[in-house]
Amino acid sequence: MAAIVPGTLPGDIVQGVITPGTSTVTVPYASIVPAAPEQPAGGSGFNFRPTPIGPTPAFCQVAFVYYPGGEGPNAAGPGLDSPGIPKGQPAYDVGQKQAIEIVISLPLNSADQGPTNLGAVNGAWTGGVMTMGAPGQSGTLNPSGFGEGLDGANATYAIRQGFVASITDAGEQYAGHFTQGTPGNANFAIISTANSPYRNKIAYGTVADWIYRGTWYGRQWADAIAEVYYGKEPKLHYYNGGSGGGNMGMGQLQHHGDEYDGFLIGAPAYRWQQFRLADSWPALVMRKLIQLDGAGALPTNDQQTALYNTIVKACDVEGTDTVADGMIADPRVCTMHFSAAANICGVTGAPPRPNCLTARQAAAFDRIFDGPRNSQGARIWYPYDISITFPTNALGTFQSTSYNSATLTASTVEVVQYDHANAAWPANNCLFVDQESLEMGTTNATGWAACASPGVPTTYEREAATGSRIGSDLGAPPIDLYTDNQDPDLKEVMKHGTKIIQLHGSADPAIRWRHDVDYYNRVATKLYGGTKAADYEKLQSWYRLFVAPMTGHIGGGFGPYWYDPFVALRNWVEHGVVPKTILGVSDSHGLVPGRTRPMCPFPQTAIYSGFGSINDASSFTCGGNLQAGVIRNGTGRPIQGLPVACDDVKTVFGQEDSDNLDFRSVGLTASECSEHLPPRRGDALTRR
């Protein structure tokens, strides 16, 4: 193997990836990874392969821990003066060093090719670098990928494309070991070390490493090692990642986007604190249902299945969607006119007992599908959409969900602890959906303890404002400002000529697709002044968002979804071929396995031409405007204009406990929305 002696970036390295606190080497410093055989067509979800995947050539892998130079609360080092560390707050704990685990994978150069590779076809470097980020909280190096062409962290796809690949742990393993005693602990950026003068403070240097710097270091090292290994500099730079890897992608896009030629981002977990708080909106609603009617009020799987069937029947054919195909084209339209009251026992058309709903169960479902709102009725965040398959079934947890738990998700517990800069803050016992639920406390709530110190009973809207405006109990700045990757000013990215393809399924139970729409609208408004057709057209010239109806998290679900979308990005970047559509294909769990459908650039949608098979993409064209949907009011009268777009407007960031909706940032006005929005239903989930 050709000798590689990295030394071109500031700081130090330790050869190999070593488990923090041990001498165990988990990834060797330099090795050749053997070739892998072709994979046959088949599978579903993340492993869906409608066509065979060719063999993976052997490749060179280099792994090390990078110490850029940051150490302690007043750390100074490369990049540490960039945005991410508020004045007066610690970068790292006393004695804590900035440390990033990095793995670089390279197609073999001429010196490393030979009989030791077992006769496998050797790959050839195309001159490109593919930077990736891991799924989830992005603190690992080798989780499985998200299917061919949209990888969470799987370097083999990059190798098959002839690219050098970079992946990092975003600084989480060593930070977690230092602050929490556990490598990669979810609270890795909360300083919890005993006797530290910074105990119960956020290590903002660690946050910056997680959100964008660690991945950026990996890209820089990929460049440096490629130049040593091949004798020439890389000529193309791509980012490719989904979910947590998508969050890392949004961090690169917003901080270093003009250093890349193209981004492929799927279901990004950006705006982390805000959407993770919303993860537990259904559980908080169900907690209140239990407070009102007892634990027996939780809906059964059979009740949920009956409700889902009613939803699809009511919303399958709607607006520009004229085809009865079992798919809901835009769940936002469905939510605005459908009520779970249709399944209340005794209502005409409702299922028989025991599968019908009580009035309060129906009210709970309506509140879940509408999503987080504050006490003034203003939207705070986006819901688990009404088209998500439930209850959890053979599709799996990333393609379906279930609404029969009142326990907060681990992700919500974590972000609340970040809000308060305290890893012991008992979120599950202290967070309530609204003031009435808080006042009822633990009434009928078997399994919950009273809210104890250091927690204080709080409501969803108050907690949302804590993260965005109020700050921690000890006076630290609000954490959302530093974690959430939500800057829409992509002017330098646009000027550089970078191309972006962003993908999301509308039935994603892990990450809400509607916050992608919100961000996309903010970019259009920031750069082009609004969200009219002409503004979208300008944005689409370099940034395209594709929404896949009835598709789960990074694929799967009942609808057709993308396969190998990176090819479309390469054609756009390298050959100027604009991706007018991306072909979606249903896997074996789809409503119709093998069904194809074009995915259209937002705000367009697939419209049936009136002839040909509804299971063939060639029978559909892209058109319409999802933002100007048509809904029906309580009398069935259609309301045209902007009802869908207006209903999605959320509160101004930092004002989640107010009625100040952020129309301006998404290209709308309060006056035009007041003309189109029907009155909201009253909340029936109450003891009053």
LINTABEL-V553460 format. One record per residue. N is the residue number from 1. RES is the residue in one letter. PHI is phi in whole degrees, 0 to 359 (999 if undefined). OMEGA is omega as a letter, one per 30 degrees, with the letter a starting at -180 (999 if undefined). Layout:
n = {N:N}
res = {RES:RES}
phi = {PHI:PHI}
omega = {OMEGA:OMEGA}
//
This chain:
n = {1:2:3:4:5:6:7:8:9:10:11:12:13:14:15:16:17:18:19:20:21:22:23:24:25:26:27:28:29:30:31:32:33:34:35:36:37:38:39:40:41:42:43:44:45:46:47:48:49:50:51:52:53:54:55:56:57:58:59:60:61:62:63:64:65:66:67:68:69:70:71:72:73:74:75:76:77:78:79:80:81:82:83:84:85:86:87:88:89:90:91:92:93:94:95:96:97:98:99:100:101:102:103:104:105:106:107:108:109:110:111:112:113:114:115:116:117:118:119:120:121:122:123:124:125:126:127:128:129:130:131:132:133:134:135:136:137:138:139:140:141:142:143:144:145:146:147:148:149:150:151:152:153:154:155:156:157:158:159:160:161:162:163:164:165:166:167:168:169:170:171:172:173:174:175:176:177:178:179:180:181:182:183:184:185:186:187:188:189:190:191:192:193:194:195:196:197:198:199:200:201:202:203:204:205:206:207:208:209:210:211:212:213:214:215:216:217:218:219:220:221:222:223:224:225:226:227:228:229:230:231:232:233:234:235:236:237:238:239:240:241:242:243:244:245:246:247:248:249:250:251:252:253:254:255:256:257:258:259:260:261:262:263:264:265:266:267:268:269:270:271:272:273:274:275:276:277:278:279:280:281:282:283:284:285:286:287:288:289:290:291:292:293:294:295:296:297:298:299:300:301:302:303:304:305:306:307:308:309:310:311:312:313:314:315:316:317:318:319:320:321:322:323:324:325:326:327:328:329:330:331:332:333:334:335:336:337:338:339:340:341:342:343:344:345:346:347:348:349:350:351:352:353:354:355:356:357:358:359:360:361:362:363:364:365:366:367:368:369:370:371:372:373:374:375:376:377:378:379:380:381:382:383:384:385:386:387:388:389:390:391:392:393:394:395:396:397:398:399:400:401:402:403:404:405:406:407:408:409:410:411:412:413:414:415:416:417:418:419:420:421:422:423:424:425:426:427:428:429:430:431:432:433:434:435:436:437:438:439:440:441:442:443:444:445:446:447:448:449:450:451:452:453:454:455:456:457:458:459:460:461:462:463:464:465:466:467:468:469:470:471:472:473:474:475:476:477:478:479:480:481:482:483:484:485:486:487:488:489:490:491:492:493:494:495:496:497:498:499:500:501:502:503:504:505:506:507:508:509:510:511:512:513:514:515:516:517:518:519:520:521:522:523:524:525:526:527:528:529:530:531:532:533:534:535:536:537:538:539:540:541:542:543:544:545:546:547:548:549:550:551:552:553:554:555:556:557:558:559:560:561:562:563:564:565:566:567:568:569:570:571:572:573:574:575:576:577:578:579:580:581:582:583:584:585:586:587:588:589:590:591:592:593:594:595:596:597:598:599:600:601:602:603:604:605:606:607:608:609:610:611:612:613:614:615:616:617:618:619:620:621:622:623:624:625:626:627:628:629:630:631:632:633:634:635:636:637:638:639:640:641:642:643:644:645:646:647:648:649:650:651:652:653:654:655:656:657:658:659:660:661:662:663:664:665:666:667:668:669:670:671:672:673:674:675:676:677:678:679:680:681:682:683:684:685:686:687:688}
res = {M:A:A:I:V:P:G:T:L:P:G:D:I:V:Q:G:V:I:T:P:G:T:S:T:V:T:V:P:Y:A:S:I:V:P:A:A:P:E:Q:P:A:G:G:S:G:F:N:F:R:P:T:P:I:G:P:T:P:A:F:C:Q:V:A:F:V:Y:Y:P:G:G:E:G:P:N:A:A:G:P:G:L:D:S:P:G:I:P:K:G:Q:P:A:Y:D:V:G:Q:K:Q:A:I:E:I:V:I:S:L:P:L:N:S:A:D:Q:G:P:T:N:L:G:A:V:N:G:A:W:T:G:G:V:M:T:M:G:A:P:G:Q:S:G:T:L:N:P:S:G:F:G:E:G:L:D:G:A:N:A:T:Y:A:I:R:Q:G:F:V:A:S:I:T:D:A:G:E:Q:Y:A:G:H:F:T:Q:G:T:P:G:N:A:N:F:A:I:I:S:T:A:N:S:P:Y:R:N:K:I:A:Y:G:T:V:A:D:W:I:Y:R:G:T:W:Y:G:R:Q:W:A:D:A:I:A:E:V:Y:Y:G:K:E:P:K:L:H:Y:Y:N:G:G:S:G:G:G:N:M:G:M:G:Q:L:Q:H:H:G:D:E:Y:D:G:F:L:I:G:A:P:A:Y:R:W:Q:Q:F:R:L:A:D:S:W:P:A:L:V:M:R:K:L:I:Q:L:D:G:A:G:A:L:P:T:N:D:Q:Q:T:A:L:Y:N:T:I:V:K:A:C:D:V:E:G:T:D:T:V:A:D:G:M:I:A:D:P:R:V:C:T:M:H:F:S:A:A:A:N:I:C:G:V:T:G:A:P:P:R:P:N:C:L:T:A:R:Q:A:A:A:F:D:R:I:F:D:G:P:R:N:S:Q:G:A:R:I:W:Y:P:Y:D:I:S:I:T:F:P:T:N:A:L:G:T:F:Q:S:T:S:Y:N:S:A:T:L:T:A:S:T:V:E:V:V:Q:Y:D:H:A:N:A:A:W:P:A:N:N:C:L:F:V:D:Q:E:S:L:E:M:G:T:T:N:A:T:G:W:A:A:C:A:S:P:G:V:P:T:T:Y:E:R:E:A:A:T:G:S:R:I:G:S:D:L:G:A:P:P:I:D:L:Y:T:D:N:Q:D:P:D:L:K:E:V:M:K:H:G:T:K:I:I:Q:L:H:G:S:A:D:P:A:I:R:W:R:H:D:V:D:Y:Y:N:R:V:A:T:K:L:Y:G:G:T:K:A:A:D:Y:E:K:L:Q:S:W:Y:R:L:F:V:A:P:M:T:G:H:I:G:G:G:F:G:P:Y:W:Y:D:P:F:V:A:L:R:N:W:V:E:H:G:V:V:P:K:T:I:L:G:V:S:D:S:H:G:L:V:P:G:R:T:R:P:M:C:P:F:P:Q:T:A:I:Y:S:G:F:G:S:I:N:D:A:S:S:F:T:C:G:G:N:L:Q:A:G:V:I:R:N:G:T:G:R:P:I:Q:G:L:P:V:A:C:D:D:V:K:T:V:F:G:Q:E:D:S:D:N:L:D:F:R:S:V:G:L:T:A:S:E:C:S:E:H:L:P:P:R:R:G:D:A:L:T:R:R}
phi = {999:298:290:237:235:299:184:267:252:299:98:232:231:244:291:83:265:243:302:306:84:225:250:282:272:268:225:294:299:217:203:257:274:299:295:238:285:299:254:288:296:137:79:207:57:298:260:291:224:293:229:298:257:297:297:262:295:299:213:273:232:239:227:196:254:257:250:294:126:285:204:79:295:251:305:228:181:302:81:284:268:279:305:145:235:291:301:85:250:286:286:218:288:301:83:276:257:294:217:236:281:225:233:245:245:226:305:298:274:296:290:264:275:171:295:294:270:61:76:290:296:278:281:229:289:268:95:252:237:248:269:227:225:282:292:64:276:71:255:235:254:223:286:292:282:258:94:301:94:223:262:283:196:275:291:295:296:300:297:296:274:81:251:286:242:233:216:227:268:57:83:277:295:288:296:298:296:286:272:238:84:225:304:73:309:302:264:302:263:264:287:235:294:299:67:287:294:250:303:62:234:275:274:289:295:296:299:297:299:293:287:205:289:301:296:295:301:300:295:296:293:300:299:295:290:299:295:291:288:254:82:205:281:297:247:224:228:238:246:214:185:230:62:300:295:292:298:299:296:293:296:294:300:277:255:222:300:280:262:240:267:202:234:244:231:245:39:293:269:277:55:306:296:290:283:289:298:289:307:260:304:301:295:293:295:293:299:292:301:294:302:280:235:91:299:292:280:302:292:280:299:294:296:293:298:298:293:300:298:294:299:298:298:283:239:298:256:199:59:283:274:258:251:277:236:79:245:262:293:220:297:296:296:300:299:285:237:274:230:296:300:299:255:292:307:96:286:303:91:289:293:288:296:265:268:281:246:282:298:286:299:298:297:296:297:300:289:296:291:283:94:298:230:266:293:259:82:273:293:260:209:253:268:292:291:292:270:294:294:212:285:306:224:297:293:99:289:269:235:206:214:213:250:228:226:246:262:298:291:299:295:292:304:297:291:295:295:291:307:259:52:210:289:256:293:277:302:296:260:240:255:229:291:201:295:297:296:299:293:285:58:262:308:59:255:302:102:255:267:295:296:243:301:273:283:223:306:212:259:304:294:294:293:300:288:299:290:260:225:283:91:287:300:257:89:287:299:299:291:303:298:250:250:260:42:231:285:274:279:254:301:292:296:300:296:289:91:297:249:229:243:241:235:201:272:282:245:276:274:262:222:288:292:291:283:291:299:300:294:301:294:292:295:301:289:296:267:235:96:174:231:278:304:294:292:299:298:295:295:295:293:216:220:233:254:243:253:254:300:64:261:277:280:58:115:76:90:274:259:290:215:299:221:52:289:297:299:296:295:300:297:291:289:267:232:72:272:289:284:295:216:236:288:255:229:278:273:293:265:293:304:229:306:88:301:243:203:287:266:253:292:302:264:287:219:284:239:292:283:103:212:92:293:285:259:240:302:293:272:233:232:269:186:71:212:299:286:252:294:247:240:245:275:299:266:90:287:289:242:255:123:233:297:291:300:290:293:272:292:253:296:303:303:94:232:294:259:238:258:275:277:269:297:301:291:246:77:238:230:297:292:291:286:295:282:250:281:287:296:288:294:290:280:268:271:207:274:280}
omega = {l:a:l:l:a:l:a:l:l:l:a:l:l:a:a:l:a:l:a:l:a:l:a:l:a:l:a:a:a:a:l:l:a:l:l:a:l:l:a:l:l:l:l:l:a:a:a:l:l:l:l:l:a:a:l:l:l:a:l:l:l:a:a:l:a:l:a:l:l:l:l:a:a:a:l:a:a:l:a:l:l:a:l:a:a:a:l:l:a:l:l:l:l:l:a:l:l:a:a:l:a:l:l:l:a:l:a:l:a:a:a:a:a:a:l:a:l:l:a:l:a:l:l:l:a:a:a:l:l:l:a:l:a:l:l:l:l:a:l:a:a:l:l:l:a:l:a:l:l:a:l:a:a:a:a:l:l:l:l:l:a:a:l:a:l:l:l:l:l:l:a:a:a:l:l:l:a:a:a:a:a:l:l:l:a:l:a:a:l:a:a:a:a:l:l:l:a:l:a:l:l:l:a:l:l:l:a:l:l:a:a:a:a:l:l:l:l:l:l:l:l:l:a:a:l:a:l:a:a:a:l:a:l:a:l:l:l:l:a:l:a:l:l:l:l:l:l:l:l:l:l:a:a:a:a:a:a:l:a:l:a:l:l:a:a:l:a:l:l:a:a:a:a:a:l:l:a:l:a:l:l:a:l:l:l:l:l:l:l:l:a:a:l:a:l:a:l:a:l:l:a:l:l:l:l:l:l:l:l:l:a:l:a:a:a:a:a:l:l:l:a:a:l:a:a:a:l:a:l:a:l:l:a:a:a:l:a:l:l:l:l:a:l:a:l:l:l:a:l:l:l:l:g:a:l:a:l:l:a:l:l:l:l:l:l:a:l:a:l:l:a:l:l:a:l:l:a:l:l:a:a:a:l:a:a:a:l:a:l:f:l:a:a:l:l:a:l:l:a:a:l:a:l:l:l:l:a:l:l:a:l:l:a:a:l:l:l:l:a:l:a:a:l:a:a:a:a:a:a:a:a:a:a:a:l:l:l:a:l:l:a:l:l:a:l:l:l:l:l:l:a:l:g:a:l:a:a:l:l:a:l:a:l:l:l:a:a:a:a:a:a:a:a:l:l:l:l:a:a:a:a:a:a:l:a:a:a:a:a:a:a:l:l:a:l:a:l:l:a:l:l:a:l:l:a:l:a:a:a:a:a:a:a:l:l:l:l:a:a:l:l:l:l:a:a:a:a:l:a:a:l:a:a:l:l:a:l:a:a:l:l:a:a:l:l:l:a:a:l:l:a:a:a:l:a:a:a:a:l:l:a:l:l:a:l:l:l:l:l:l:l:a:a:a:l:l:a:l:a:l:l:a:l:a:l:l:a:l:a:l:l:a:a:l:l:a:l:l:a:l:a:g:l:l:l:a:a:a:a:l:a:a:l:l:a:a:a:l:a:l:l:l:l:a:a:a:l:a:l:l:l:l:a:l:a:a:l:l:a:l:a:a:a:l:a:a:a:l:a:l:l:l:a:l:a:l:l:l:a:a:a:l:a:a:l:l:a:l:l:a:a:l:l:l:a:a:l:l:l:l:l:l:a:l:a:l:a:999}
//
